[in-house]
Amino acid sequence: MVFNLFRKDAVRLVFLKGVLVDDGATGILQGDHADGRRLASFSSIKEVNKNKKTLQRLVKELLQLLQKG
């Protein structure tokens, strides 16, 4: 995962293999990039805190998948 700080009004977390994880109905992960990237965009710390548990789950799930193979 990397940060994309291109926009001044938001921080984007780039999940390089985001296609491998399911964000369920949250819709946090966006985009349909051919290389499997998915983006999570946040415009405030309040928004990050609101989605903290989901973000933690997604990062944990992605790390577990990447460790397997």
KEDO-6135 format. One record per atom (N, C-alpha, C, O, CB): residue number from 1; x, y, z. Coordinates in nm, 3 decimals, always signed. Atoms other than C-alpha are relative to their C-alpha. Glycine has a CB too. Example, Ala and Ser with C-alpha at 12.3 -4.5 7.8 and 13.67 -1.06 7.14 Angstrom:
<vonu seq="1" x="+0.089" y="-0.119" z="+0.000"/>
<vonu seq="1" x="+1.230" y="-0.450" z="+0.780"/>
<vonu seq="1" x="+0.090" y="+0.120" z="+0.000"/>
<vonu seq="1" x="+0.194" y="+0.118" z="+0.066"/>
<vonu seq="1" x="-0.099" y="+0.003" z="+0.125"/>
<vonu seq="2" x="-0.082" y="-0.119" z="-0.006"/>
<vonu seq="2" x="+1.367" y="-0.106" z="+0.714"/>
<vonu seq="2" x="-0.077" y="+0.109" z="+0.073"/>
<vonu seq="2" x="-0.026" y="+0.220" z="+0.090"/>
<vonu seq="2" x="+0.041" y="+0.046" z="-0.142"/>
***
This chain:
<vonu seq="1" x="+0.085" y="-0.116" z="+0.000"/>
<vonu seq="1" x="+0.000" y="+0.000" z="+0.000"/>
<vonu seq="1" x="+0.090" y="+0.123" z="+0.000"/>
<vonu seq="1" x="+0.193" y="+0.125" z="+0.068"/>
<vonu seq="1" x="-0.097" y="+0.000" z="+0.122"/>
<vonu seq="2" x="-0.074" y="-0.126" z="+0.006"/>
<vonu seq="2" x="+0.125" y="+0.349" z="-0.082"/>
<vonu seq="2" x="-0.099" y="+0.116" z="+0.014"/>
<vonu seq="2" x="-0.219" y="+0.100" z="-0.003"/>
<vonu seq="2" x="+0.080" y="+0.012" z="-0.133"/>
<vonu seq="3" x="+0.080" y="-0.121" z="-0.007"/>
<vonu seq="3" x="+0.000" y="+0.702" z="-0.029"/>
<vonu seq="3" x="+0.009" y="+0.075" z="-0.131"/>
<vonu seq="3" x="+0.115" y="+0.079" z="-0.194"/>
<vonu seq="3" x="+0.046" y="+0.090" z="+0.117"/>
<vonu seq="4" x="+0.003" y="-0.087" z="+0.116"/>
<vonu seq="4" x="-0.104" y="+0.922" z="-0.319"/>
<vonu seq="4" x="-0.040" y="+0.136" z="+0.053"/>
<vonu seq="4" x="-0.153" y="+0.155" z="+0.098"/>
<vonu seq="4" x="-0.100" y="-0.053" z="-0.111"/>
<vonu seq="5" x="+0.025" y="-0.134" z="-0.054"/>
<vonu seq="5" x="-0.076" y="+1.287" z="-0.218"/>
<vonu seq="5" x="-0.016" y="+0.103" z="-0.112"/>
<vonu seq="5" x="+0.008" y="+0.222" z="-0.091"/>
<vonu seq="5" x="+0.114" y="+0.041" z="+0.093"/>
<vonu seq="6" x="+0.013" y="-0.085" z="+0.116"/>
<vonu seq="6" x="-0.144" y="+1.430" z="-0.562"/>
<vonu seq="6" x="-0.105" y="+0.109" z="+0.020"/>
<vonu seq="6" x="-0.082" y="+0.225" z="-0.014"/>
<vonu seq="6" x="-0.035" y="-0.083" z="-0.122"/>
<vonu seq="7" x="+0.107" y="-0.097" z="-0.023"/>
<vonu seq="7" x="-0.469" y="+1.600" z="-0.465"/>
<vonu seq="7" x="+0.023" y="+0.075" z="+0.130"/>
<vonu seq="7" x="+0.068" y="+0.016" z="+0.229"/>
<vonu seq="7" x="-0.137" y="-0.069" z="+0.003"/>
<vonu seq="8" x="-0.018" y="-0.081" z="-0.121"/>
<vonu seq="8" x="-0.458" y="+1.884" z="-0.214"/>
<vonu seq="8" x="-0.117" y="-0.013" z="+0.098"/>
<vonu seq="8" x="-0.104" y="+0.023" z="+0.215"/>
<vonu seq="8" x="+0.018" y="+0.145" z="-0.038"/>
<vonu seq="9" x="+0.118" y="+0.008" z="-0.085"/>
<vonu seq="9" x="-0.806" y="+1.812" z="-0.079"/>
<vonu seq="9" x="-0.026" y="-0.139" z="+0.055"/>
<vonu seq="9" x="-0.129" y="-0.162" z="+0.119"/>
<vonu seq="9" x="-0.119" y="+0.046" z="-0.076"/>
<vonu seq="10" x="+0.022" y="+0.138" z="-0.046"/>
<vonu seq="10" x="-0.761" y="+1.442" z="-0.003"/>
<vonu seq="10" x="+0.131" y="-0.078" z="+0.003"/>
<vonu seq="10" x="+0.229" y="-0.043" z="-0.064"/>
<vonu seq="10" x="-0.101" y="-0.072" z="-0.091"/>
<vonu seq="11" x="-0.109" y="+0.098" z="-0.002"/>
<vonu seq="11" x="-0.522" y="+1.162" z="+0.081"/>
<vonu seq="11" x="-0.058" y="-0.128" z="-0.055"/>
<vonu seq="11" x="-0.167" y="-0.171" z="-0.017"/>
<vonu seq="11" x="+0.060" y="-0.019" z="+0.145"/>
<vonu seq="12" x="+0.045" y="+0.128" z="+0.056"/>
<vonu seq="12" x="-0.551" y="+0.844" z="-0.119"/>
<vonu seq="12" x="+0.095" y="-0.110" z="+0.043"/>
<vonu seq="12" x="+0.217" y="-0.094" z="+0.036"/>
<vonu seq="12" x="-0.010" y="+0.007" z="-0.156"/>
<vonu seq="13" x="-0.078" y="+0.119" z="-0.028"/>
<vonu seq="13" x="-0.434" y="+0.506" z="-0.003"/>
<vonu seq="13" x="-0.015" y="-0.091" z="-0.121"/>
<vonu seq="13" x="-0.126" y="-0.124" z="-0.162"/>
<vonu seq="13" x="-0.047" y="-0.072" z="+0.133"/>
<vonu seq="14" x="+0.002" y="+0.085" z="+0.118"/>
<vonu seq="14" x="-0.339" y="+0.292" z="-0.299"/>
<vonu seq="14" x="+0.029" y="-0.142" z="+0.043"/>
<vonu seq="14" x="+0.139" y="-0.173" z="+0.088"/>
<vonu seq="14" x="+0.102" y="+0.049" z="-0.107"/>
<vonu seq="15" x="-0.016" y="+0.142" z="-0.029"/>
<vonu seq="15" x="-0.391" y="-0.078" z="-0.241"/>
<vonu seq="15" x="+0.044" y="-0.067" z="-0.130"/>
<vonu seq="15" x="-0.038" y="-0.091" z="-0.219"/>
<vonu seq="15" x="-0.134" y="-0.064" z="+0.056"/>
<vonu seq="16" x="-0.056" y="+0.050" z="+0.125"/>
<vonu seq="16" x="-0.162" y="-0.225" z="-0.506"/>
<vonu seq="16" x="-0.064" y="-0.129" z="-0.048"/>
<vonu seq="16" x="-0.074" y="-0.152" z="-0.168"/>
<vonu seq="16" x="+0.148" y="-0.020" z="+0.015"/>
<vonu seq="17" x="+0.070" y="+0.125" z="+0.034"/>
<vonu seq="17" x="-0.340" y="-0.562" z="-0.498"/>
<vonu seq="17" x="-0.140" y="+0.001" z="+0.061"/>
<vonu seq="17" x="-0.189" y="-0.102" z="+0.107"/>
<vonu seq="17" x="+0.081" y="-0.125" z="+0.050"/>
<vonu seq="18" x="+0.131" y="-0.018" z="-0.061"/>
<vonu seq="18" x="-0.673" y="-0.428" z="-0.376"/>
<vonu seq="18" x="-0.109" y="-0.088" z="-0.055"/>
<vonu seq="18" x="-0.208" y="-0.114" z="+0.013"/>
<vonu seq="18" x="-0.040" y="+0.140" z="-0.014"/>
<vonu seq="19" x="+0.099" y="+0.089" z="+0.061"/>
<vonu seq="19" x="-0.864" y="-0.651" z="-0.615"/>
<vonu seq="19" x="-0.011" y="-0.131" z="+0.077"/>
<vonu seq="19" x="-0.112" y="-0.201" z="+0.066"/>
<vonu seq="19" x="+0.037" y="-0.027" z="-0.145"/>
<vonu seq="20" x="-0.001" y="+0.127" z="-0.074"/>
<vonu seq="20" x="-0.772" y="-0.943" z="-0.386"/>
<vonu seq="20" x="-0.085" y="+0.002" z="+0.126"/>
<vonu seq="20" x="-0.119" y="-0.103" z="+0.180"/>
<vonu seq="20" x="+0.141" y="-0.035" z="+0.036"/>
<vonu seq="21" x="+0.077" y="-0.009" z="-0.124"/>
<vonu seq="21" x="-0.969" y="-0.813" z="-0.087"/>
<vonu seq="21" x="-0.140" y="+0.052" z="-0.029"/>
<vonu seq="21" x="-0.163" y="+0.123" z="-0.127"/>
<vonu seq="21" x="+0.070" y="+0.092" z="+0.102"/>
<vonu seq="22" x="+0.140" y="-0.038" z="+0.016"/>
<vonu seq="22" x="-1.342" y="-0.760" z="-0.046"/>
<vonu seq="22" x="-0.035" y="+0.104" z="+0.104"/>
<vonu seq="22" x="-0.033" y="+0.075" z="+0.224"/>
<vonu seq="22" x="-0.093" y="-0.123" z="+0.010"/>
<vonu seq="23" x="+0.039" y="-0.103" z="-0.097"/>
<vonu seq="23" x="-1.449" y="-0.433" z="+0.112"/>
<vonu seq="23" x="-0.149" y="-0.004" z="+0.031"/>
<vonu seq="23" x="-0.203" y="+0.084" z="+0.096"/>
<vonu seq="23" x="+0.038" y="+0.138" z="-0.051"/>
<vonu seq="24" x="+0.141" y="+0.019" z="-0.030"/>
<vonu seq="24" x="-1.803" y="-0.561" z="+0.124"/>
<vonu seq="24" x="-0.084" y="+0.114" z="-0.053"/>
<vonu seq="24" x="-0.059" y="+0.166" z="-0.162"/>
<vonu seq="24" x="-0.021" y="-0.014" z="+0.148"/>
<vonu seq="25" x="+0.092" y="-0.106" z="+0.042"/>
<vonu seq="25" x="-2.076" y="-0.301" z="+0.105"/>
<vonu seq="25" x="+0.052" y="+0.139" z="+0.035"/>
<vonu seq="25" x="-0.017" y="+0.238" z="+0.012"/>
<vonu seq="25" x="-0.135" y="-0.021" z="+0.063"/>
<vonu seq="26" x="-0.051" y="-0.130" z="-0.045"/>
<vonu seq="26" x="-1.852" y="-0.024" z="+0.241"/>
<vonu seq="26" x="+0.032" y="+0.093" z="-0.116"/>
<vonu seq="26" x="+0.014" y="+0.214" z="-0.105"/>
<vonu seq="26" x="+0.123" y="-0.018" z="+0.084"/>
<vonu seq="27" x="-0.036" y="-0.082" z="+0.115"/>
<vonu seq="27" x="-1.738" y="+0.096" z="-0.101"/>
<vonu seq="27" x="+0.124" y="+0.083" z="+0.020"/>
<vonu seq="27" x="+0.149" y="+0.177" z="-0.056"/>
<vonu seq="27" x="-0.112" y="+0.089" z="-0.033"/>
<vonu seq="28" x="-0.123" y="-0.076" z="-0.026"/>
<vonu seq="28" x="-1.412" y="+0.223" z="+0.047"/>
<vonu seq="28" x="+0.098" y="-0.013" z="-0.115"/>
<vonu seq="28" x="+0.157" y="+0.086" z="-0.158"/>
<vonu seq="28" x="+0.065" y="-0.047" z="+0.131"/>
<vonu seq="29" x="-0.095" y="+0.021" z="+0.109"/>
<vonu seq="29" x="-1.201" y="+0.067" z="-0.225"/>
<vonu seq="29" x="-0.067" y="+0.031" z="-0.133"/>
<vonu seq="29" x="-0.171" y="-0.027" z="-0.166"/>
<vonu seq="29" x="+0.055" y="-0.144" z="+0.001"/>
<vonu seq="30" x="+0.059" y="-0.045" z="+0.125"/>
<vonu seq="30" x="-1.267" y="+0.233" z="-0.558"/>
<vonu seq="30" x="+0.097" y="-0.021" z="-0.115"/>
<vonu seq="30" x="+0.218" y="-0.032" z="-0.096"/>
<vonu seq="30" x="-0.040" y="+0.145" z="+0.008"/>
<vonu seq="31" x="-0.080" y="+0.014" z="+0.120"/>
<vonu seq="31" x="-1.145" y="+0.193" z="-0.912"/>
<vonu seq="31" x="-0.004" y="-0.141" z="-0.054"/>
<vonu seq="31" x="-0.030" y="-0.237" z="+0.018"/>
<vonu seq="31" x="+0.143" y="+0.042" z="+0.027"/>
<vonu seq="32" x="+0.000" y="+0.130" z="+0.067"/>
<vonu seq="32" x="-1.123" y="-0.087" z="-1.160"/>
<vonu seq="32" x="+0.120" y="-0.005" z="-0.094"/>
<vonu seq="32" x="+0.106" y="-0.017" z="-0.215"/>
<vonu seq="32" x="-0.134" y="-0.025" z="-0.078"/>
<vonu seq="33" x="-0.124" y="-0.006" z="+0.077"/>
<vonu seq="33" x="-0.762" y="-0.075" z="-1.272"/>
<vonu seq="33" x="+0.043" y="-0.139" z="-0.043"/>
<vonu seq="33" x="+0.031" y="-0.235" z="+0.033"/>
<vonu seq="33" x="+0.111" y="+0.068" z="+0.081"/>
<vonu seq="34" x="-0.039" y="+0.129" z="+0.058"/>
<vonu seq="34" x="-0.632" y="-0.354" z="-1.494"/>
<vonu seq="34" x="+0.110" y="-0.071" z="+0.081"/>
<vonu seq="34" x="+0.118" y="-0.194" z="+0.081"/>
<vonu seq="34" x="+0.048" y="+0.020" z="-0.143"/>
<vonu seq="35" x="-0.108" y="+0.060" z="-0.077"/>
<vonu seq="35" x="-0.331" y="-0.407" z="-1.267"/>
<vonu seq="35" x="-0.042" y="-0.041" z="+0.141"/>
<vonu seq="35" x="+0.041" y="-0.088" z="+0.219"/>
<vonu seq="35" x="+0.116" y="+0.096" z="+0.008"/>
<vonu seq="36" x="+0.052" y="+0.045" z="-0.129"/>
<vonu seq="36" x="-0.553" y="-0.476" z="-0.962"/>
<vonu seq="36" x="-0.001" y="+0.105" z="+0.109"/>
<vonu seq="36" x="-0.044" y="+0.077" z="+0.221"/>
<vonu seq="36" x="+0.080" y="-0.114" z="+0.046"/>
<vonu seq="37" x="+0.000" y="-0.107" z="-0.100"/>
<vonu seq="37" x="-0.508" y="-0.143" z="-0.784"/>
<vonu seq="37" x="-0.143" y="+0.040" z="+0.038"/>
<vonu seq="37" x="-0.234" y="+0.037" z="-0.045"/>
<vonu seq="37" x="+0.077" y="+0.122" z="-0.051"/>
<vonu seq="38" x="+0.123" y="-0.061" z="-0.048"/>
<vonu seq="38" x="-0.790" y="-0.004" z="-0.573"/>
<vonu seq="38" x="+0.040" y="+0.116" z="+0.090"/>
<vonu seq="38" x="+0.144" y="+0.110" z="+0.156"/>
<vonu seq="38" x="-0.091" y="-0.104" z="+0.076"/>
<vonu seq="39" x="-0.032" y="-0.120" z="-0.075"/>
<vonu seq="39" x="-0.797" y="+0.337" z="-0.406"/>
<vonu seq="39" x="-0.102" y="+0.026" z="+0.110"/>
<vonu seq="39" x="-0.222" y="+0.004" z="+0.092"/>
<vonu seq="39" x="+0.009" y="+0.120" z="-0.093"/>
<vonu seq="40" x="+0.085" y="-0.048" z="-0.108"/>
<vonu seq="40" x="-0.934" y="+0.458" z="-0.076"/>
<vonu seq="40" x="+0.033" y="+0.148" z="+0.018"/>
<vonu seq="40" x="+0.148" y="+0.182" z="+0.047"/>
<vonu seq="40" x="+0.020" y="-0.082" z="+0.134"/>
<vonu seq="41" x="-0.023" y="-0.144" z="-0.005"/>
<vonu seq="41" x="-0.975" y="+0.837" z="-0.068"/>
<vonu seq="41" x="-0.069" y="+0.060" z="+0.122"/>
<vonu seq="41" x="-0.185" y="+0.029" z="+0.152"/>
<vonu seq="41" x="-0.050" y="+0.067" z="-0.129"/>
<vonu seq="42" x="+0.053" y="-0.062" z="-0.122"/>
<vonu seq="42" x="-1.023" y="+1.046" z="+0.246"/>
<vonu seq="42" x="+0.030" y="+0.148" z="-0.002"/>
<vonu seq="42" x="+0.142" y="+0.190" z="-0.033"/>
<vonu seq="42" x="+0.059" y="-0.067" z="+0.126"/>
<vonu seq="43" x="-0.018" y="-0.145" z="+0.000"/>
<vonu seq="43" x="-1.075" y="+1.420" z="+0.278"/>
<vonu seq="43" x="+0.011" y="+0.060" z="+0.140"/>
<vonu seq="43" x="+0.028" y="+0.181" z="+0.155"/>
<vonu seq="43" x="-0.114" y="+0.064" z="-0.073"/>
<vonu seq="44" x="-0.014" y="-0.050" z="-0.137"/>
<vonu seq="44" x="-1.061" y="+1.445" z="+0.658"/>
<vonu seq="44" x="+0.040" y="-0.113" z="+0.093"/>
<vonu seq="44" x="+0.019" y="-0.231" z="+0.064"/>
<vonu seq="44" x="-0.132" y="+0.066" z="+0.048"/>
<vonu seq="45" x="-0.036" y="+0.100" z="-0.101"/>
<vonu seq="45" x="-0.927" y="+1.269" z="+0.964"/>
<vonu seq="45" x="-0.128" y="-0.062" z="+0.058"/>
<vonu seq="45" x="-0.127" y="-0.178" z="+0.100"/>
<vonu seq="45" x="+0.087" y="+0.063" z="+0.113"/>
<vonu seq="46" x="+0.129" y="+0.052" z="-0.047"/>
<vonu seq="46" x="-1.290" y="+1.230" z="+1.073"/>
<vonu seq="46" x="-0.045" y="-0.116" z="-0.088"/>
<vonu seq="46" x="-0.095" y="-0.217" z="-0.038"/>
<vonu seq="46" x="-0.107" y="+0.113" z="+0.001"/>
<vonu seq="47" x="+0.037" y="+0.106" z="+0.095"/>
<vonu seq="47" x="-1.354" y="+1.023" z="+0.760"/>
<vonu seq="47" x="+0.088" y="-0.124" z="+0.019"/>
<vonu seq="47" x="+0.041" y="-0.237" z="+0.010"/>
<vonu seq="47" x="+0.012" y="+0.052" z="-0.145"/>
<vonu seq="48" x="-0.092" y="+0.112" z="-0.026"/>
<vonu seq="48" x="-1.046" y="+0.810" z="+0.832"/>
<vonu seq="48" x="-0.043" y="-0.073" z="+0.126"/>
<vonu seq="48" x="-0.052" y="-0.196" z="+0.127"/>
<vonu seq="48" x="+0.147" y="+0.050" z="+0.013"/>
<vonu seq="49" x="+0.041" y="+0.061" z="-0.127"/>
<vonu seq="49" x="-1.155" y="+0.750" z="+1.190"/>
<vonu seq="49" x="-0.131" y="-0.076" z="-0.013"/>
<vonu seq="49" x="-0.148" y="-0.181" z="+0.049"/>
<vonu seq="49" x="-0.013" y="+0.107" z="+0.108"/>
<vonu seq="50" x="+0.129" y="+0.066" z="+0.022"/>
<vonu seq="50" x="-1.506" y="+0.660" z="+1.076"/>
<vonu seq="50" x="+0.019" y="-0.137" z="-0.064"/>
<vonu seq="50" x="-0.057" y="-0.230" z="-0.037"/>
<vonu seq="50" x="-0.090" y="+0.087" z="-0.089"/>
<vonu seq="51" x="-0.025" y="+0.124" z="+0.074"/>
<vonu seq="51" x="-1.360" y="+0.386" z="+0.853"/>
<vonu seq="51" x="+0.119" y="-0.079" z="+0.054"/>
<vonu seq="51" x="+0.168" y="-0.171" z="-0.012"/>
<vonu seq="51" x="+0.024" y="+0.033" z="-0.144"/>
<vonu seq="52" x="-0.121" y="+0.060" z="-0.058"/>
<vonu seq="52" x="-1.076" y="+0.280" z="+1.083"/>
<vonu seq="52" x="-0.006" y="-0.153" z="+0.005"/>
<vonu seq="52" x="+0.087" y="-0.220" z="-0.040"/>
<vonu seq="52" x="+0.022" y="+0.055" z="+0.138"/>
<vonu seq="53" x="+0.010" y="+0.146" z="-0.015"/>
<vonu seq="53" x="-1.198" y="-0.073" z="+1.155"/>
<vonu seq="53" x="+0.001" y="-0.070" z="-0.136"/>
<vonu seq="53" x="+0.065" y="-0.174" z="-0.152"/>
<vonu seq="53" x="-0.127" y="-0.038" z="+0.077"/>
<vonu seq="54" x="+0.002" y="+0.059" z="+0.134"/>
<vonu seq="54" x="-1.269" y="-0.146" z="+0.790"/>
<vonu seq="54" x="+0.138" y="+0.007" z="-0.063"/>
<vonu seq="54" x="+0.184" y="-0.090" z="-0.123"/>
<vonu seq="54" x="-0.102" y="+0.071" z="-0.089"/>
<vonu seq="55" x="-0.136" y="-0.014" z="+0.054"/>
<vonu seq="55" x="-0.928" y="-0.012" z="+0.687"/>
<vonu seq="55" x="+0.095" y="-0.101" z="+0.063"/>
<vonu seq="55" x="+0.175" y="-0.164" z="-0.006"/>
<vonu seq="55" x="+0.052" y="+0.142" z="+0.023"/>
<vonu seq="56" x="-0.085" y="+0.096" z="-0.070"/>
<vonu seq="56" x="-0.756" y="-0.224" z="+0.951"/>
<vonu seq="56" x="-0.025" y="-0.141" z="-0.052"/>
<vonu seq="56" x="+0.069" y="-0.218" z="-0.073"/>
<vonu seq="56" x="-0.024" y="+0.006" z="+0.151"/>
<vonu seq="57" x="+0.034" y="+0.134" z="+0.049"/>
<vonu seq="57" x="-0.941" y="-0.533" z="+0.831"/>
<vonu seq="57" x="+0.054" y="-0.022" z="-0.141"/>
<vonu seq="57" x="+0.110" y="-0.127" z="-0.171"/>
<vonu seq="57" x="-0.152" y="-0.020" z="+0.001"/>
<vonu seq="58" x="-0.047" y="+0.012" z="+0.138"/>
<vonu seq="58" x="-0.856" y="-0.467" z="+0.467"/>
<vonu seq="58" x="+0.151" y="-0.015" z="-0.007"/>
<vonu seq="58" x="+0.202" y="-0.099" z="-0.082"/>
<vonu seq="58" x="-0.044" y="+0.121" z="-0.081"/>
<vonu seq="59" x="-0.147" y="+0.008" z="-0.001"/>
<vonu seq="59" x="-0.486" y="-0.411" z="+0.539"/>
<vonu seq="59" x="+0.044" y="-0.137" z="+0.053"/>
<vonu seq="59" x="+0.132" y="-0.200" z="-0.005"/>
<vonu seq="59" x="+0.061" y="+0.113" z="+0.086"/>
<vonu seq="60" x="-0.034" y="+0.131" z="-0.057"/>
<vonu seq="60" x="-0.470" y="-0.723" z="+0.757"/>
<vonu seq="60" x="-0.026" y="-0.112" z="-0.099"/>
<vonu seq="60" x="+0.057" y="-0.201" z="-0.117"/>
<vonu seq="60" x="-0.079" y="-0.023" z="+0.128"/>
<vonu seq="61" x="+0.036" y="+0.103" z="+0.097"/>
<vonu seq="61" x="-0.649" y="-0.935" z="+0.497"/>
<vonu seq="61" x="+0.096" y="-0.001" z="-0.119"/>
<vonu seq="61" x="+0.138" y="-0.107" z="-0.165"/>
<vonu seq="61" x="-0.144" y="+0.022" z="-0.048"/>
<vonu seq="62" x="-0.091" y="-0.011" z="+0.114"/>
<vonu seq="62" x="-0.427" y="-0.808" z="+0.216"/>
<vonu seq="62" x="+0.139" y="-0.051" z="+0.037"/>
<vonu seq="62" x="+0.201" y="-0.122" z="-0.043"/>
<vonu seq="62" x="+0.008" y="+0.145" z="-0.049"/>
<vonu seq="63" x="-0.131" y="+0.049" z="-0.045"/>
<vonu seq="63" x="-0.109" y="-0.874" z="+0.415"/>
<vonu seq="63" x="+0.002" y="-0.151" z="+0.012"/>
<vonu seq="63" x="+0.100" y="-0.216" z="-0.026"/>
<vonu seq="63" x="+0.037" y="+0.063" z="+0.133"/>
<vonu seq="64" x="+0.007" y="+0.145" z="-0.013"/>
<vonu seq="64" x="-0.221" y="-1.227" z="+0.492"/>
<vonu seq="64" x="+0.002" y="-0.068" z="-0.138"/>
<vonu seq="64" x="+0.069" y="-0.169" z="-0.157"/>
<vonu seq="64" x="-0.126" y="-0.041" z="+0.077"/>
<vonu seq="65" x="+0.002" y="+0.056" z="+0.136"/>
<vonu seq="65" x="-0.292" y="-1.294" z="+0.124"/>
<vonu seq="65" x="+0.136" y="+0.010" z="-0.067"/>
<vonu seq="65" x="+0.179" y="-0.083" z="-0.135"/>
<vonu seq="65" x="-0.105" y="+0.071" z="-0.085"/>
<vonu seq="66" x="-0.131" y="-0.020" z="+0.062"/>
<vonu seq="66" x="+0.042" y="-1.151" z="+0.015"/>
<vonu seq="66" x="+0.107" y="-0.091" z="+0.061"/>
<vonu seq="66" x="+0.199" y="-0.134" z="-0.008"/>
<vonu seq="66" x="+0.042" y="+0.147" z="+0.013"/>
<vonu seq="67" x="-0.096" y="+0.090" z="-0.066"/>
<vonu seq="67" x="+0.232" y="-1.360" z="+0.270"/>
<vonu seq="67" x="-0.013" y="-0.142" z="-0.051"/>
<vonu seq="67" x="+0.085" y="-0.216" z="-0.054"/>
<vonu seq="67" x="-0.019" y="+0.002" z="+0.151"/>
<vonu seq="68" x="+0.024" y="+0.135" z="+0.048"/>
<vonu seq="68" x="+0.075" y="-1.676" z="+0.131"/>
<vonu seq="68" x="+0.059" y="-0.023" z="-0.139"/>
<vonu seq="68" x="+0.090" y="-0.136" z="-0.177"/>
<vonu seq="68" x="-0.149" y="-0.028" z="-0.004"/>
<vonu seq="69" x="-0.050" y="+0.034" z="+0.130"/>
<vonu seq="69" x="+0.199" y="-1.627" z="-0.212"/>
<vonu seq="69" x="+0.024" y="+0.103" z="-0.096"/>
<vonu seq="69" x="+0.067" y="+0.075" z="-0.208"/>
<vonu seq="69" x="-0.081" y="-0.084" z="-0.057"/>
***
